[in-house]
Amino acid sequence: MTDCGCDKAKAELEEYLHQELSEQDFVDISDHLASCADCSDEHLVGLTLTAKVRKACQETAPDDLRAAVRTRLEALQA
């Protein structure tokens, strides 16, 4: 991607966050983020959201809740 502008950077931000871009596209967007406060702010929001979702996905329900759900599911299947 040459001439990386805000539209292109914002359109590919999700792929950028997950490192799903070609090496050149990644470099182009990185360079753009370094010089554009608005896109850099969008990037920070994306990083924060990604981290929060990742953390939430690692949490587990308390053992008593898991047991109650499992018991209920087994009762429904019987």
C-alpha positions in Angstrom: 0.0 0.0 0.0 1.6 3.2 -1.0 0.4 6.7 0.0 -1.2 5.4 3.2 -3.8 7.9 4.3 -6.3 7.9 7.1 -9.1 6.2 5.2 -6.8 3.2 4.3 -5.3 3.1 7.8 -8.6 3.0 9.5 -10.1 0.6 7.0 -7.3 -1.9 7.8 -6.9 -1.2 11.5 -8.4 -4.5 12.5 -6.1 -6.5 10.3 -3.2 -4.3 11.6 -4.1 -5.1 15.2 -4.0 -8.8 14.5 -0.9 -8.7 12.3 -2.8 -10.0 9.3 -1.3 -7.6 6.7 1.5 -8.0 4.3 4.8 -6.7 5.6 4.7 -3.6 3.4 1.1 -2.7 4.4 2.1 -3.2 8.1 5.0 -0.8 7.7 3.0 1.7 5.8 0.3 1.8 8.5 2.9 1.9 11.2 4.5 4.9 9.6 1.1 6.6 9.2 0.1 5.9 12.9 3.4 7.5 14.0 2.5 10.8 12.3 -1.3 11.0 12.6 -2.8 11.7 16.0 -6.3 10.8 15.0 -5.4 7.4 13.6 -3.1 6.8 16.5 -6.0 7.4 18.9 -8.1 4.9 16.9 -5.3 2.4 17.2 -5.2 2.9 20.9 -8.9 2.3 21.2 -8.5 -0.9 19.1 -5.6 -2.1 21.3 -7.5 -1.4 24.5 -10.7 -3.2 23.2 -8.7 -6.2 21.9 -6.9 -6.5 25.3 -10.2 -6.3 27.2 -11.9 -8.9 25.0 -8.8 -11.2 25.3 -8.9 -10.9 29.1 -12.7 -11.5 29.2 -12.3 -14.6 27.2 -9.9 -16.1 29.7 -12.1 -15.7 32.7 -14.1 -18.7 33.8 -17.3 -19.0 35.7 -17.2 -19.9 39.4 -17.2 -23.6 40.1 -20.7 -23.6 41.8 -22.2 -21.8 38.8 -20.6 -24.2 36.3 -21.9 -27.2 38.4 -25.4 -25.7 38.4 -25.4 -25.2 34.7 -24.0 -28.6 34.0 -26.7 -30.2 36.3 -29.4 -28.3 34.6 -28.2 -29.3 31.1 -28.0 -32.9 32.1 -31.6 -32.7 33.5 -32.8 -31.2 30.2 -31.1 -33.9 28.2 -32.6 -36.8 30.2 
